[in-house]
Amino acid sequence: MCRNIRTLHNFEPAANDAEIRAAALQYVRKISGSTHPSKANEEVFYRAVDEIAHLTGHLLDDLVTTAPPKDREIEAAKARERAAKRYATS
């Protein structure tokens, strides 16, 4: 899985359209193997991004959980801590 795609479910506030589209773009980039499509593939590339973003929005709207919503700041701090441990120099 692409490291740039972040979990979007069960956050307060909920994921916005820009976050959903960014995740869809990263997904299409990973699947297609290109970060910038050629002119010949540009239309199909961005259509896929739009469709995946649309479906992702529906998925996030329909998912249910009994867990309390996660706090974005706390999760970001945890990620920074994990990264610091992972990339620490001896």
N, CA, C and O of each residue as an XYZ file, in Angstrom:
360
protein
N       0.848     -1.188      0.000
C       0.000      0.000      0.000
C       0.887      1.244      0.000
O       1.978      1.256      0.571
N       0.407      2.242     -0.629
C       1.162      3.477     -0.734
C       1.238      4.157      0.635
O       0.217      4.314      1.305
N       2.407      4.550      1.041
C       2.570      5.169      2.362
C       1.899      6.525      2.466
O       1.599      6.984      3.568
N       1.657      7.176      1.328
C       1.056      8.501      1.358
C      -0.456      8.466      1.531
O      -1.066      9.505      1.782
N      -1.069      7.305      1.404
C      -2.505      7.207      1.597
C      -2.747      7.021      3.089
O      -2.269      6.060      3.692
N      -3.481      7.932      3.667
C      -3.751      7.928      5.107
C      -5.150      7.410      5.392
O      -6.047      7.520      4.557
N      -5.325      6.846      6.572
C      -6.652      6.442      7.005
C      -7.533      7.678      7.107
O      -7.125      8.692      7.675
N      -8.729      7.598      6.565
C      -9.639      8.733      6.561
C     -10.886      8.483      7.408
O     -11.640      9.412      7.697
N     -11.098      7.251      7.799
C     -12.313      6.893      8.536
C     -12.184      7.175     10.031
O     -11.123      6.985     10.625
N     -13.261      7.621     10.611
C     -13.428      7.794     12.048
C     -12.527      8.879     12.638
O     -11.909      8.689     13.686
N     -12.464     10.005     11.953
C     -11.764     11.168     12.486
C     -12.772     12.269     12.764
O     -13.822     12.347     12.126
N     -12.444     13.100     13.708
C     -13.258     14.274     14.002
C     -12.379     15.498     13.841
O     -11.413     15.625     14.593
N     -12.639     16.395     12.926
C     -13.743     16.380     11.968
C     -13.500     15.352     10.868
O     -12.375     14.907     10.643
N     -14.577     14.992     10.197
C     -14.509     13.982      9.146
C     -13.616     14.452      7.999
O     -13.378     15.648      7.826
N     -13.133     13.494      7.229
C     -12.285     13.817      6.078
C     -13.030     14.725      5.116
O     -14.220     14.541      4.860
N     -12.316     15.704      4.590
C     -12.944     16.616      3.636
C     -12.676     16.144      2.207
O     -11.927     15.192      1.987
N     -13.296     16.820      1.242
C     -13.174     16.426     -0.159
C     -11.732     16.464     -0.648
O     -11.326     15.614     -1.440
N     -10.958     17.435     -0.189
C      -9.558     17.542     -0.618
C      -8.745     16.340     -0.142
O      -7.914     15.822     -0.887
N      -8.976     15.898      1.087
C      -8.256     14.731      1.615
C      -8.653     13.467      0.863
O      -7.809     12.624      0.561
N      -9.933     13.343      0.566
C     -10.417     12.173     -0.168
C      -9.821     12.160     -1.571
O      -9.369     11.117     -2.043
N      -9.818     13.304     -2.235
C      -9.262     13.378     -3.591
C      -7.755     13.098     -3.577
O      -7.247     12.435     -4.481
N      -7.042     13.590     -2.576
C      -5.601     13.331     -2.488
C      -5.321     11.840     -2.341
O      -4.383     11.322     -2.948
N      -6.128     11.148     -1.541
C      -5.962      9.706     -1.379
C      -6.269      8.988     -2.689
O      -5.560      8.053     -3.061
N      -7.316      9.416     -3.391
C      -7.666      8.810     -4.680
C      -6.547      9.029     -5.698
O      -6.215      8.123     -6.463
N      -5.972     10.219     -5.707
C      -4.872     10.514     -6.619
C      -3.668      9.621     -6.325
O      -3.060      9.085     -7.252
N      -3.320      9.455     -5.064
C      -2.199      8.586     -4.692
C      -2.462      7.142     -5.107
O      -1.559      6.443     -5.567
N      -3.704      6.707     -4.941
C      -4.074      5.344     -5.327
C      -3.904      5.152     -6.838
O      -3.301      4.171     -7.273
N      -4.427      6.072     -7.628
C      -4.330      5.956     -9.081
C      -2.868      6.038     -9.528
O      -2.460      5.317    -10.439
N      -2.093      6.894     -8.905
C      -0.668      6.962     -9.222
C       0.015      5.627     -8.965
O       0.814      5.166     -9.780
N      -0.295      5.013     -7.843
C       0.325      3.740     -7.488
C      -0.079      2.648     -8.471
O       0.765      1.889     -8.949
N      -1.364      2.574     -8.767
C      -1.875      1.529     -9.655
C      -1.346      1.709    -11.081
O      -0.961      0.736    -11.730
N      -1.329      2.952    -11.563
C      -0.918      3.211    -12.942
C       0.601      3.213    -13.114
O       1.102      3.014    -14.221
N       1.323      3.435    -12.034
C       2.773      3.468    -12.113
C       3.330      4.791    -12.606
O       4.504      4.881    -12.965
N       2.479      5.829    -12.626
C       2.985      7.130    -13.069
C       2.422      8.243    -12.194
O       1.273      8.192    -11.754
N       3.250      9.241    -11.954
C       2.793     10.375    -11.155
C       2.128     11.427    -12.019
O       1.253     12.162    -11.561
N       2.553     11.494    -13.284
C       1.961     12.438    -14.229
C       1.628     11.666    -15.500
O       2.528     11.166    -16.173
N       0.352     11.564    -15.831
C      -0.008     10.798    -17.031
C       0.415     11.526    -18.305
O       0.545     12.750    -18.330
N       0.623     10.749    -19.349
C       0.905     11.350    -20.652
C      -0.369     12.017    -21.160
O      -1.458     11.770    -20.642
N      -0.226     12.853    -22.162
C      -1.401     13.515    -22.746
C      -2.415     12.481    -23.228
O      -3.622     12.704    -23.132
N      -1.932     11.355    -23.743
C      -2.826     10.309    -24.246
C      -3.639      9.666    -23.126
O      -4.759      9.210    -23.359
N      -3.089      9.626    -21.919
C      -3.761      8.980    -20.794
C      -4.335      9.948    -19.775
O      -4.942      9.518    -18.795
N      -4.160     11.219    -19.981
C      -4.567     12.222    -18.996
C      -6.066     12.150    -18.662
O      -6.437     12.182    -17.489
N      -6.907     12.054    -19.664
C      -8.355     12.036    -19.429
C      -8.773     10.819    -18.611
O      -9.521     10.950    -17.641
N      -8.301      9.647    -18.992
C      -8.687      8.428    -18.275
C      -8.107      8.416    -16.861
O      -8.746      7.924    -15.931
N      -6.894      8.958    -16.699
C      -6.242      9.027    -15.404
C      -7.081      9.861    -14.431
O      -7.396      9.407    -13.331
N      -7.438     11.073    -14.837
C      -8.186     11.957    -13.945
C      -9.642     11.540    -13.784
O     -10.262     11.836    -12.763
N     -10.189     10.860    -14.777
C     -11.531     10.307    -14.611
C     -11.521      9.225    -13.527
O     -12.447      9.130    -12.721
N     -10.460      8.409    -13.521
C     -10.328      7.387    -12.486
C     -10.197      8.026    -11.112
O     -10.798      7.549    -10.149
N      -9.422      9.097    -11.007
C      -9.273      9.807     -9.735
C     -10.641     10.306     -9.262
O     -11.000     10.131     -8.098
N     -11.397     10.922    -10.162
C     -12.724     11.442     -9.808
C     -13.657     10.335     -9.341
O     -14.353     10.488     -8.337
N     -13.673      9.222    -10.066
C     -14.572      8.119     -9.719
C     -14.186      7.484     -8.386
O     -15.053      7.175     -7.569
N     -12.901      7.291     -8.169
C     -12.444      6.693     -6.912
C     -12.722      7.629     -5.744
O     -13.121      7.176     -4.672
N     -12.520      8.917     -5.936
C     -12.823      9.888     -4.876
C     -14.311      9.861     -4.548
O     -14.696      9.910     -3.380
N     -15.142      9.782     -5.577
C     -16.598      9.737     -5.377
C     -16.992      8.492     -4.575
O     -17.745      8.583     -3.606
N     -16.485      7.351     -4.983
C     -16.806      6.098     -4.279
C     -16.235      6.080     -2.859
O     -16.861      5.550     -1.942
N     -15.072      6.646     -2.686
C     -14.474      6.718     -1.353
C     -15.330      7.565     -0.425
O     -15.508      7.223      0.744
N     -15.858      8.664     -0.939
C     -16.765      9.497     -0.149
C     -17.979      8.715      0.316
O     -18.395      8.829      1.469
N     -18.556      7.911     -0.593
C     -19.698      7.078     -0.217
C     -19.298      6.039      0.828
O     -20.032      5.801      1.787
N     -18.135      5.426      0.640
C     -17.658      4.433      1.608
C     -17.527      5.049      2.987
O     -18.015      4.486      3.967
N     -16.878      6.192      3.074
C     -16.678      6.837      4.373
C     -18.003      7.244      5.008
O     -18.156      7.173      6.227
N     -18.966      7.671      4.183
C     -20.282      8.040      4.707
C     -21.036      6.841      5.261
O     -21.803      6.969      6.215
N     -20.815      5.669      4.659
C     -21.594      4.480      5.018
C     -20.953      3.618      6.099
O     -21.645      2.812      6.721
N     -19.664      3.760      6.338
C     -19.009      2.957      7.372
C     -19.528      3.339      8.756
O     -19.778      4.510      9.040
N     -19.685      2.334      9.607
C     -20.117      2.578     10.983
C     -19.087      1.982     11.938
O     -18.398      1.016     11.608
N     -18.997      2.567     13.106
C     -18.081      2.071     14.126
C     -18.618      2.451     15.502
O     -19.362      3.420     15.655
N     -18.226      1.672     16.482
C     -18.586      2.003     17.856
C     -17.415      2.677     18.570
O     -17.544      3.132     19.707
N     -16.270      2.734     17.885
C     -15.083      3.363     18.477
C     -15.253      4.881     18.487
O     -15.870      5.448     17.585
N     -14.715      5.521     19.491
C     -14.788      6.989     19.508
C     -13.937      7.567     18.375
O     -12.941      6.958     17.984
N     -14.313      8.728     17.845
C     -13.530      9.339     16.765
C     -12.106      9.642     17.217
O     -11.862      9.995     18.370
N     -11.177      9.495     16.281
C      -9.777      9.789     16.563
C      -9.519     11.284     16.395
O     -10.169     11.959     15.597
N      -8.573     11.772     17.151
C      -8.171     13.169     17.077
C      -6.997     13.287     16.111
O      -6.004     12.573     16.250
N      -7.105     14.176     15.142
C      -6.067     14.323     14.118
C      -4.715     14.715     14.713
O      -3.677     14.219     14.276
N      -4.724     15.588     15.690
C      -3.462     16.049     16.288
C      -2.763     14.917     17.039
O      -1.545     14.763     16.944
N      -3.518     14.143     17.771
C      -2.936     13.022     18.514
C      -2.363     11.985     17.555
O      -1.260     11.483     17.771
N      -3.112     11.658     16.489
C      -2.635     10.689     15.514
C      -1.394     11.200     14.783
O      -0.492     10.417     14.484
N      -1.336     12.490     14.493
C      -0.157     13.074     13.844
C       1.055     12.996     14.768
O       2.166     12.717     14.316
N       0.846     13.238     16.044
C       1.945     13.142     17.009
C       2.459     11.708     17.100
O       3.667     11.483     17.175
N       1.552     10.748     17.092
C       1.967      9.338     17.115
C       2.775      8.995     15.875
O       3.777      8.286     15.965
N       2.351      9.491     14.718
C       3.068      9.224     13.471
C       4.461      9.841     13.506
O       5.425      9.221     13.058
N       4.573     11.055     14.034
C       5.891     11.688     14.147
C       6.803     10.881     15.074
O       7.993     10.722     14.801
N       6.243     10.381     16.155
C       7.027      9.575     17.098
C       7.506      8.282     16.438
O       8.660      7.887     16.605
N       6.615      7.621     15.686
C       7.017      6.396     14.985
C       8.118      6.697     13.968
O       9.081      5.941     13.848
N       7.973      7.795     13.242
C       8.973      8.171     12.239
C      10.305      8.483     12.904
O      11.354      8.115     12.376
N      10.285      9.149     14.040
C      11.520      9.477     14.745
C      12.248      8.200     15.172
O      13.472      8.114     15.075
N      11.495      7.223     15.641
C      12.113      5.949     16.019
C      12.643      5.204     14.803
O      13.725      4.618     14.845
N      11.869      5.231     13.711
C      12.253      4.508     12.508
C      13.509      5.084     11.890
O      14.373      4.338     11.429
N      13.623      6.405     11.874
C      14.731      7.050     11.189
C      15.812      7.577     12.129
O      16.673      8.351     11.710
N      15.773      7.171     13.376
C      16.782      7.612     14.351
C      18.147      7.078     13.934
O      18.274      5.957     13.442
N      19.149      7.900     14.141
C      20.521      7.493     13.835
C      21.191      7.032     15.114
O      20.946      7.567     16.195
N      22.033      6.038     14.970
C      22.719      5.479     16.138
C      23.974      6.254     16.446
O      24.683      5.927     17.398
